[in-house]
Amino acid sequence: MVSPSALYNHLKEAEPFFLLAGPNVIESEGHVLKMARQIKSVTEKLGLQLVFKSSFDKANRTSAKSFRGPGLEEGLKILERVKTTFDLPIVTDVHEAYQCEPVARIADIIQIPAFLCRQTDLLESAAKTGKIVNIKKGQFCASSVMVNSAEKVRLAGNPNVMVCERGTMFGYNDLIVDPRNIEWLRDAHCPVVADVTHSLQQPAGRKLEGGGVASGGLRELIPCIARTCVAVGVDGIFMEVHDNPLEAPVDGPTQWPLQNLEELLEELMAIAVSALCQGSI
C-alpha cells in the first residue's frame, strides 16, 4: 500500500497533470467497475496518473427526490472493489465528520465539497485521518479563503492538502471560471486542481415538468474551460465522466462522455506540455 505522503508527492510530480475522474455517483457496482476499467485503459494509454472518483452519497442534491447513491457502507464496499480490481487510488467526498474515519480505510484522497470548504470540524476530521485532503473552493468564496482552509488541515497535523477551483457564482443560476483564481490559489502553497465539469453547472437552473428545479449545465463548454485551466497551469484536472450522460441519474449535463475522453485528454496534454515548455524558456 502506498503511503499518503508517497502518493501526494507522486501527484505533485505528475506531468503534465494528474487526473481525478469517474462518474458523479455510484449507480451500481457493475457500472462503476465498467467505468473504472475503461477510464484506466485511456489514461494508461496516454501515460496519465489516474485517481478514480465516485461518490457514495450526494447529500447536497437540489431536490429531496434526487438520486443520492448507495450510501456509506455499500458505497465503500464498491469503491474497495474498484481499488483492488484495478489497482487504482480512490477519491470520494464526505459531508459529515463521522464519515472521515470509515472513508479513510478505503479512499486515498478525501474530498471536501465546495459548500463545506470552511467547515472546521469536517476539515480537521479529514486531516486527522492522514489521507490526502482535496478541498473544493466554495462557489461563494474568494480564492483567498482557501489559504485558510488549507491551513486548517495543516494545523490539524496533515501536510497533504490540495485545493480545487470549481467556479464562482455569477448571478443566481450560473457559474463562471476566473482564470486568475488558478494563480491566486497558489497562495495556499499546495497542488492546485481544476474541476472542469462542476464549474459549468447552472445551479437550480433547469425547471422540471410537474414543478421543481434541478441543476443544469453546459457540457459543450467543458473543453473550453479545461483548455483554459491547463494553459494557465494546474497540477491536476478533476473531471466527471459518464458512458451515457443523457441517462445519468444526476449531474448528466456536466458529465463528459466517456467516448470523447481520450480525444479531449490528448488535446489538454498537448496544451499543458506547450505551456510548460514556454514557461521554461
C-alpha positions as a printed NumPy array, in Angstrom:
array([[  0.   ,   0.   ,   0.   ],
       [  1.353,   3.431,  -0.998],
       [  1.539,   5.877,   1.9  ],
       [ -0.424,   9.147,   1.692],
       [  2.818,  11.147,   1.572],
       [  4.234,   8.993,  -1.24 ],
       [  1.05 ,   9.334,  -3.311],
       [  0.926,  13.074,  -2.593],
       [  4.488,  13.548,  -3.791],
       [  3.82 ,  11.377,  -6.84 ],
       [  0.826,  13.511,  -7.787],
       [  2.771,  16.733,  -7.272],
       [  5.442,  15.473,  -9.657],
       [  2.994,  14.18 , -12.298],
       [  3.441,  15.75 , -15.723],
       [  1.73 ,  17.32 , -17.472],
       [ -1.018,  16.842, -14.836],
       [ -2.8  ,  14.13 , -12.866],
       [ -6.462,  13.224, -13.374],
       [ -9.266,  12.703, -10.853],
       [-12.062,  11.144, -12.893],
       [-15.107,   8.923, -12.77 ],
       [-18.897,   9.089, -12.652],
       [-20.551,  11.613, -10.367],
       [-22.158,   8.989,  -8.149],
       [-22.09 ,   5.221,  -7.733],
       [-25.079,   3.986,  -9.715],
       [-24.295,   0.282,  -9.339],
       [-21.255,  -1.895,  -8.767],
       [-21.313,  -3.069, -12.356],
       [-21.432,   0.447, -13.76 ],
       [-18.583,   1.725, -11.584],
       [-16.368,  -1.252, -12.425],
       [-17.025,  -0.716, -16.122],
       [-16.197,   2.973, -15.88 ],
       [-13.023,   2.355, -13.878],
       [-11.804,  -0.231, -16.373],
       [-12.394,   1.98 , -19.399],
       [-11.054,   5.216, -17.887],
       [ -7.938,   3.393, -16.692],
       [ -7.446,   1.991, -20.181],
       [ -7.464,   5.522, -21.604],
       [ -5.125,   7.016, -19.016],
       [ -2.667,   4.121, -19.22 ],
       [ -2.503,   4.581, -22.978],
       [ -1.791,   8.304, -22.536],
       [  0.546,   7.92 , -19.571],
       [ -1.574,   9.947, -17.135],
       [ -1.773,   9.271, -13.397],
       [ -5.418,   8.442, -12.589],
       [ -7.236,   8.659,  -9.279],
       [-10.716,   7.155,  -9.658],
       [-13.602,   9.268,  -8.377],
       [-17.186,   8.453,  -7.497],
       [-19.479,   9.409,  -4.62 ],
       [-21.265,   7.023,  -2.262],
       [-23.79 ,   9.701,  -1.293],
       [-24.696,  13.053,  -2.82 ],
       [-26.058,  14.724,   0.288],
       [-26.478,  18.199,  -1.238],
       [-28.833,  17.435,  -4.114],
       [-31.15 ,  20.234,  -5.221],
       [-34.229,  18.078,  -4.627],
       [-35.091,  15.548,  -1.933],
       [-36.279,  13.302,  -4.78 ],
       [-32.87 ,  13.209,  -6.487],
       [-30.811,  10.018,  -6.614],
       [-28.153,  10.065,  -3.882],
       [-26.26 ,   6.793,  -4.297],
       [-25.941,   3.564,  -2.312],
       [-24.859,   5.164,   0.966],
       [-21.721,   4.94 ,   3.077],
       [-21.462,   1.228,   3.863],
       [-22.408,  -0.22 ,   0.482],
       [-20.656,   2.556,  -1.423],
       [-17.336,   1.944,   0.322],
       [-17.559,  -1.774,  -0.43 ],
       [-17.948,  -0.945,  -4.126],
       [-15.069,   1.548,  -4.092],
       [-12.887,  -1.027,  -2.369],
       [-13.703,  -3.455,  -5.172],
       [-12.613,  -0.847,  -7.729],
       [ -9.401,  -0.226,  -5.805],
       [ -8.397,  -3.87 ,  -5.539],
       [ -9.593,  -4.941,  -9.002],
       [ -7.839,  -2.181, -10.933],
       [ -5.08 ,  -1.154,  -8.504],
       [ -6.293,   2.435,  -8.534],
       [ -6.168,   5.113,  -5.848],
       [ -9.609,   6.383,  -4.876],
       [-11.038,   9.838,  -4.184],
       [-14.517,  10.313,  -2.741],
       [-16.272,  13.07 ,  -0.837],
       [-17.503,  13.322,   2.745],
       [-20.248,  15.524,   4.141],
       [-20.051,  14.89 ,   7.874],
       [-17.137,  14.497,  10.26 ],
       [-18.089,  10.969,  11.351],
       [-17.698,   9.723,   7.766],
       [-13.99 ,  10.538,   7.592],
       [-12.686,   7.568,   9.564],
       [-14.514,   4.827,   7.633],
       [-13.884,   6.555,   4.304],
       [-10.159,   6.752,   5.074],
       [ -9.995,   2.949,   5.3  ],
       [-10.69 ,   2.814,   1.546],
       [-10.068,   6.21 ,  -0.039],
       [ -6.638,   7.655,  -0.71 ],
       [ -7.974,  11.183,  -1.084],
       [-10.815,  12.611,   0.995],
       [-12.646,  15.354,  -0.853],
       [-14.36 ,  18.26 ,   0.886],
       [-17.364,  19.539,  -1.12 ],
       [-17.398,  23.189,  -2.142],
       [-20.396,  24.024,   0.053],
       [-18.437,  22.757,   3.082],
       [-14.994,  24.18 ,   2.357],
       [-14.931,  26.334,   5.509],
       [-16.319,  23.741,   7.939],
       [-13.561,  23.479,  10.527],
       [-14.718,  20.257,  12.201],
       [-15.016,  18.5  ,   8.847],
       [-11.615,  19.724,   7.648],
       [ -9.947,  18.695,  10.892],
       [-11.592,  15.271,  10.898],
       [-10.461,  14.651,   7.333],
       [ -6.967,  15.874,   8.164],
       [ -6.624,  13.605,  11.193],
       [ -7.057,  10.503,   9.011],
       [ -3.663,  11.281,   7.475],
       [ -5.056,  10.88 ,   3.971],
       [ -4.684,  13.495,   1.248],
       [ -7.417,  16.133,   1.555],
       [ -8.756,  17.823,  -1.603],
       [-10.741,  20.956,  -0.74 ],
       [-13.052,  22.357,  -3.378],
       [-13.348,  26.137,  -3.392],
       [-16.829,  27.269,  -2.472],
       [-18.793,  28.893,  -5.273],
       [-19.347,  31.777,  -2.859],
       [-15.674,  32.158,  -1.866],
       [-12.727,  34.193,  -2.979],
       [ -9.631,  32.134,  -3.655],
       [ -8.012,  33.675,  -0.56 ],
       [-10.444,  31.714,   1.633],
       [ -8.759,  28.518,   0.503],
       [ -5.49 ,  29.635,   2.058],
       [ -7.223,  29.447,   5.44 ],
       [ -8.968,  26.163,   4.651],
       [ -5.69 ,  24.517,   3.647],
       [ -4.064,  25.869,   6.797],
       [ -6.791,  24.263,   8.933],
       [ -5.757,  20.893,   7.511],
       [ -2.071,  21.557,   8.176],
       [ -2.705,  22.788,  11.716],
       [ -4.522,  19.503,  12.37 ],
       [ -1.239,  17.744,  11.582],
       [ -1.63 ,  16.847,   7.916],
       [  0.575,  18.476,   5.247],
       [ -1.044,  16.516,   2.39 ],
       [ -3.619,  19.007,   1.141],
       [ -4.81 ,  20.17 ,  -2.282],
       [ -7.216,  22.943,  -3.321],
       [ -9.627,  22.816,  -6.231],
       [-11.172,  25.558,  -8.366],
       [-14.798,  24.779,  -9.294],
       [-16.272,  28.078, -10.418],
       [-17.793,  31.154,  -8.795],
       [-21.44 ,  32.172,  -8.629],
       [-22.45 ,  34.624, -11.349],
       [-25.976,  35.64 , -10.509],
       [-28.457,  33.057,  -9.278],
       [-28.192,  30.145, -11.691],
       [-24.783,  30.327, -13.26 ],
       [-21.073,  29.934, -12.557],
       [-18.015,  31.432, -14.164],
       [-14.385,  30.362, -14.038],
       [-11.981,  33.21 , -13.389],
       [ -8.543,  32.068, -14.604],
       [ -6.937,  34.421, -12.084],
       [ -8.101,  32.077,  -9.335],
       [ -5.806,  29.35 , -10.679],
       [ -2.855,  31.626,  -9.964],
       [ -4.211,  33.035,  -6.696],
       [ -4.859,  29.536,  -5.323],
       [ -1.075,  29.056,  -5.408],
       [ -1.023,  31.179,  -2.252],
       [ -2.247,  28.056,  -0.429],
       [  1.195,  26.519,  -1.182],
       [ -0.135,  23.185,  -2.343],
       [ -1.209,  21.46 ,  -5.568],
       [ -3.997,  23.211,  -7.472],
       [ -6.726,  21.171,  -9.173],
       [ -9.308,  22.44 , -11.659],
       [-12.784,  20.904, -11.65 ],
       [-13.703,  21.391, -15.304],
       [-17.138,  19.796, -15.057],
       [-18.878,  21.189, -11.946],
       [-17.539,  24.597, -12.971],
       [-20.112,  24.5  , -15.755],
       [-23.123,  23.768, -13.572],
       [-26.144,  26.016, -13.691],
       [-27.375,  25.523, -10.106],
       [-31.133,  25.038,  -9.89 ],
       [-31.238,  26.393, -13.411],
       [-33.399,  23.718, -15.014],
       [-37.156,  23.671, -14.495],
       [-38.76 ,  20.234, -14.319],
       [-42.052,  19.133, -15.772],
       [-44.578,  18.977, -12.976],
       [-42.772,  21.63 , -10.957],
       [-39.496,  21.962,  -9.142],
       [-35.975,  22.587, -10.375],
       [-32.737,  20.716, -10.93 ],
       [-29.205,  21.752, -11.787],
       [-28.456,  22.228, -15.439],
       [-25.103,  22.611, -17.114],
       [-23.087,  23.479, -20.187],
       [-21.358,  20.23 , -21.087],
       [-20.362,  21.548, -24.503],
       [-18.079,  24.118, -22.827],
       [-16.077,  21.583, -20.786],
       [-13.255,  21.544, -23.388],
       [-13.13 ,  25.361, -23.37 ],
       [-12.745,  25.599, -19.595],
       [-10.327,  22.663, -19.489],
       [ -8.102,  24.22 , -22.166],
       [ -8.011,  27.475, -20.226],
       [ -7.056,  25.799, -16.958],
       [ -4.226,  23.693, -18.364],
       [ -2.897,  26.67 , -20.334],
       [ -2.751,  28.773, -17.158],
       [ -1.186,  25.82 , -15.357],
       [ -2.719,  23.35 , -12.913],
       [ -1.346,  20.287, -11.167],
       [ -4.486,  18.219, -11.6  ],
       [ -7.734,  18.027, -13.538],
       [-10.984,  16.869, -11.93 ],
       [-13.486,  15.603, -14.481],
       [-16.695,  13.675, -14.065],
       [-17.116,  11.144, -16.861],
       [-20.1  ,   9.005, -17.858],
       [-20.726,   6.48 , -20.61 ],
       [-24.204,   7.917, -21.211],
       [-24.578,  11.399, -19.685],
       [-28.088,  11.846, -21.044],
       [-29.235,   8.909, -18.923],
       [-27.17 ,   9.708, -15.811],
       [-29.419,   9.911, -12.718],
       [-27.743,  13.134, -11.532],
       [-25.492,  15.832, -12.996],
       [-25.815,  14.488, -16.518],
       [-25.475,  17.991, -18.033],
       [-21.957,  18.359, -16.599],
       [-20.51 ,  14.872, -17.112],
       [-18.156,  14.384, -20.053],
       [-18.929,  11.489, -22.426],
       [-16.588,   8.537, -21.959],
       [-16.36 ,   8.059, -25.732],
       [-14.79 ,  11.528, -26.071],
       [-12.431,  11.281, -23.111],
       [ -9.276,  10.179, -24.9  ],
       [ -9.53 ,  12.864, -27.569],
       [-10.018,  15.632, -25.003],
       [ -7.197,  14.425, -22.754],
       [ -4.805,  14.252, -25.697],
       [ -5.591,  17.864, -26.537],
       [ -5.213,  19.006, -22.932],
       [ -1.898,  17.211, -22.577],
       [ -0.574,  18.894, -25.702],
       [ -1.612,  22.336, -24.416],
       [ -0.125,  21.657, -20.978],
       [  3.183,  20.458, -22.431],
       [  3.368,  23.529, -24.656],
       [  2.674,  25.811, -21.691],
       [  5.375,  24.081, -19.637],
       [  7.871,  24.486, -22.479],
       [  7.033,  28.182, -22.843],
       [  7.454,  28.643, -19.122],
       [ 10.923,  27.115, -19.172],
       [ 12.239,  29.401, -21.919]])
